[in-house]
Amino acid sequence: MREQKQKKLLIIEDDESIRDLLTYALRGEGYQVIGAATGKGGLRLIGQMEPDALLLDAMLPDMDGFDICREVSEKYAIPILMLTARTDTIDKIVALELGADDYMTKPFELREVSARIKALLRRKEKAANRSGNQRAQLPEGVELDKKAYAVYKHGQEIKLKPKEFELLLLFHEYPGRVFSREEIVDHVWEMDYDGDLRTVDVHVQRIRKKLNAALIETVFGVGYRMSERGAG
């Protein structure tokens, strides 16, 4: 049996006690964990270690965590879990709009942090083990490579975050079906999600912006579906 590759996590958190606590706990879960106390240091490490997931504090001494979130999302397809003392709903929506995949407020339970990281990583592993046709053709020159977890438009790779890819794949695999926001959360987030359902709207908007606005249709009062032109 082939040994499973150890997942790499990067923690960008200026509070040393929190950073050390997370590092110790997550290493105990079997992850390779590296921590950074500053935004600039964390950004350098991303290019060096290519982490499988990023835990990011929103308030850092040298950079705004939201700016880091946006920069990482534009350059990499790394799941981002934001950890912050901010509790305002608007901060959560901004984080999701900038590319965060999940958002937790301090103080938090270590077991919940671990569960959310596993949820962020799980579906990518499942997608890599899919059988059958790995290529899916969508309209407007868009192509999904299910095994590589990649998306191409007119032959050029477009960086989609894991949750964006999973959402697009869900619509493609159920052509014509309308999904409510609650159903989308159940399928894509794969765990009890107590956050704002507007996160679904944010992810749909990001897919439309990156690929094509007509790819996903809004069914007012119900939810979303893949456009009929994209069902083939």
C-alpha positions as CSV (number, residue, x, y, z in Angstrom):
1,M,0.0,0.0,0.0
2,R,1.4,3.4,-1.0
3,E,2.2,5.7,1.9
4,Q,0.0,8.8,2.0
5,K,1.9,12.0,1.5
6,Q,2.0,14.2,4.6
7,K,-0.1,17.3,4.2
8,K,1.6,20.7,4.7
9,L,0.0,23.5,6.6
10,L,1.2,27.1,6.9
11,I,0.0,29.2,9.9
12,I,0.4,33.0,9.6
13,E,-0.3,34.3,13.1
14,D,1.5,36.9,15.1
15,D,0.4,35.7,18.5
16,E,3.1,33.3,19.5
17,S,1.0,31.4,22.0
18,I,-1.8,30.8,19.5
19,R,0.7,29.9,16.7
20,D,2.5,27.4,19.0
21,L,-0.7,25.9,20.2
22,L,-2.0,25.3,16.7
23,T,1.4,24.0,15.5
24,Y,1.6,21.5,18.4
25,A,-2.0,20.3,18.0
26,L,-1.9,20.0,14.2
27,R,1.4,18.2,14.2
28,G,-0.2,15.8,16.6
29,E,-2.9,15.2,13.8
30,G,-0.1,14.2,11.4
31,Y,0.4,17.4,9.5
32,Q,3.7,19.0,8.6
33,V,3.2,22.5,10.1
34,I,5.3,25.7,9.6
35,G,4.4,29.0,11.3
36,A,5.1,32.6,10.4
37,A,4.7,35.7,12.6
38,T,4.4,38.3,9.8
39,G,2.5,38.6,6.6
40,K,5.7,39.1,4.5
41,G,7.4,36.1,6.1
42,G,4.3,34.0,5.4
43,L,4.1,35.0,1.8
44,R,7.7,34.0,1.3
45,L,7.0,30.6,2.8
46,I,4.1,30.0,0.5
47,G,6.3,30.0,-2.5
48,Q,8.9,27.9,-0.8
49,M,6.8,25.1,0.8
50,E,3.6,25.1,-1.4
51,P,1.3,24.3,1.5
52,D,-1.9,22.3,1.1
53,A,-3.8,24.7,3.3
54,L,-3.3,28.1,4.9
55,L,-4.4,29.3,8.4
56,L,-4.4,33.1,8.3
57,D,-4.9,35.7,11.0
58,A,-6.8,38.7,9.8
59,M,-4.7,41.2,11.9
60,L,-1.0,41.1,11.5
61,P,1.7,43.6,12.5
62,D,3.0,44.3,9.0
63,M,0.2,43.5,6.6
64,D,-3.6,43.3,6.6
65,G,-4.7,39.6,6.6
66,F,-7.4,40.4,4.1
67,D,-4.8,41.8,1.6
68,I,-2.8,38.6,2.0
69,C,-6.0,36.6,1.4
70,R,-6.6,38.4,-1.8
71,E,-3.0,38.0,-3.0
72,V,-2.8,34.3,-2.2
73,S,-6.2,33.7,-3.9
74,E,-5.0,35.4,-7.1
75,K,-1.8,33.4,-7.4
76,Y,-2.5,30.0,-5.8
77,A,-5.3,27.5,-5.4
78,I,-4.7,27.0,-1.7
79,P,-7.6,26.6,0.7
80,I,-7.6,29.4,3.2
81,L,-9.0,29.3,6.7
82,M,-9.1,32.7,8.3
83,L,-8.7,32.9,12.1
84,T,-9.6,36.3,13.7
85,A,-10.9,38.1,16.7
86,R,-13.3,40.1,14.5
87,T,-16.9,38.9,14.9
88,D,-18.7,41.3,12.5
89,T,-20.6,39.6,9.7
90,I,-19.3,42.1,7.2
91,D,-15.7,41.0,7.9
92,K,-16.7,37.4,7.2
93,I,-18.3,38.3,3.9
94,V,-15.3,40.4,2.9
95,A,-13.0,37.5,3.7
96,L,-15.0,35.2,1.5
97,E,-15.2,37.7,-1.3
98,L,-11.4,38.0,-1.2
99,G,-10.9,34.2,-1.5
100,A,-11.1,32.7,2.0
101,D,-12.7,29.3,2.0
102,D,-13.7,29.3,5.7
103,Y,-13.7,31.7,8.6
104,M,-13.4,31.1,12.4
105,T,-13.5,33.6,15.2
106,K,-11.3,33.5,18.3
107,P,-11.4,31.9,20.8
108,F,-11.9,28.6,19.0
109,E,-11.8,24.9,19.8
110,L,-8.8,23.1,18.4
111,R,-11.0,20.1,17.5
112,E,-13.1,22.4,15.3
113,V,-10.1,23.9,13.6
114,S,-8.9,20.3,12.8
115,A,-12.3,19.4,11.5
116,R,-12.5,22.4,9.3
117,I,-9.0,21.8,7.8
118,K,-10.0,18.1,7.1
119,A,-13.1,19.4,5.4
120,L,-11.1,21.8,3.2
121,L,-8.7,19.0,2.1
122,R,-11.1,16.0,1.9
123,R,-12.9,16.8,-1.4
124,K,-9.8,17.4,-3.4
125,E,-8.6,14.0,-2.4
126,K,-11.9,12.5,-3.4
127,A,-11.9,14.3,-6.7
128,A,-8.4,12.9,-7.5
129,N,-9.8,9.3,-7.0
130,R,-12.8,9.8,-9.3
131,S,-13.3,7.1,-12.0
132,G,-14.7,7.5,-15.4
133,N,-14.3,10.4,-17.8
134,Q,-11.9,12.9,-16.2
135,R,-12.5,15.7,-18.7
136,A,-15.7,17.7,-18.9
137,Q,-16.5,20.2,-21.6
138,L,-18.5,23.3,-20.7
139,P,-19.5,26.2,-22.9
140,E,-17.4,29.3,-23.7
141,G,-14.3,27.1,-24.1
142,V,-14.3,26.0,-20.4
143,E,-12.9,22.6,-19.6
144,L,-12.8,20.8,-16.2
145,D,-10.0,18.3,-15.5
146,K,-11.5,16.4,-12.6
147,K,-8.5,14.4,-11.6
148,A,-6.0,17.3,-11.8
149,Y,-8.6,19.6,-10.1
150,A,-7.9,22.1,-12.8
151,V,-10.0,24.4,-14.9
152,Y,-9.1,25.7,-18.4
153,K,-10.6,28.4,-20.5
154,H,-9.6,28.4,-24.2
155,G,-6.7,26.2,-23.2
156,Q,-5.4,28.6,-20.5
157,E,-5.5,27.4,-16.9
158,I,-7.8,29.5,-14.6
159,K,-7.0,29.4,-10.9
160,L,-10.1,28.3,-9.0
161,K,-10.2,27.9,-5.2
162,P,-11.1,24.3,-4.1
163,K,-14.6,25.3,-3.1
164,E,-15.2,27.1,-6.4
165,F,-14.1,24.0,-8.3
166,E,-16.3,21.8,-6.2
167,L,-19.3,24.1,-6.7
168,L,-18.8,24.2,-10.5
169,L,-18.4,20.4,-10.6
170,L,-21.6,19.9,-8.6
171,F,-23.6,22.0,-11.1
172,H,-22.0,20.2,-14.0
173,E,-22.7,16.7,-12.6
174,Y,-26.4,17.5,-12.1
175,P,-27.3,19.4,-15.3
176,G,-30.6,21.2,-15.1
177,R,-31.1,20.6,-11.4
178,V,-31.7,23.7,-9.3
179,F,-29.8,23.7,-5.9
180,S,-30.9,25.8,-3.0
181,R,-28.1,27.4,-0.9
182,E,-28.7,24.9,1.9
183,E,-28.3,22.0,-0.5
184,I,-25.1,23.5,-1.9
185,V,-23.7,23.9,1.6
186,D,-24.5,20.2,2.3
187,H,-22.8,19.0,-0.9
188,V,-19.8,21.2,-1.0
189,W,-18.8,22.0,2.6
190,E,-19.4,18.5,3.8
191,M,-19.9,19.4,7.5
192,D,-22.3,21.2,9.7
193,Y,-21.9,24.8,8.6
194,D,-23.3,27.5,10.9
195,G,-22.1,30.4,8.8
196,D,-23.9,32.9,6.6
197,L,-25.5,31.2,3.5
198,R,-24.4,34.2,1.5
199,T,-21.0,32.5,1.2
200,V,-22.7,30.5,-1.6
201,D,-23.5,33.7,-3.4
202,V,-19.9,34.9,-3.0
203,H,-18.5,31.7,-4.5
204,V,-20.9,31.8,-7.4
205,Q,-19.9,35.4,-8.1
206,R,-16.3,34.5,-8.1
207,I,-16.8,31.6,-10.6
208,R,-18.8,33.9,-12.9
209,K,-16.1,36.6,-12.8
210,K,-13.3,34.1,-13.5
211,L,-15.0,32.0,-16.2
212,N,-18.2,33.4,-17.6
213,A,-21.2,35.2,-16.1
214,A,-23.7,33.0,-18.1
215,L,-22.2,29.7,-16.9
216,I,-24.4,29.5,-13.7
217,E,-28.0,30.7,-13.8
218,T,-29.8,32.2,-10.8
219,V,-33.3,30.8,-10.3
220,F,-34.8,33.6,-8.3
221,G,-36.3,32.6,-5.0
222,V,-34.8,29.1,-5.3
223,G,-31.1,28.9,-5.9
224,Y,-28.7,28.2,-8.7
225,R,-28.1,25.7,-11.6
226,M,-25.8,25.2,-14.5
227,S,-27.0,26.9,-17.6
228,E,-28.6,24.6,-20.1
229,R,-25.9,25.5,-22.6
230,G,-23.4,24.2,-20.1
231,A,-25.1,20.9,-19.5
232,G,-23.4,19.0,-22.2
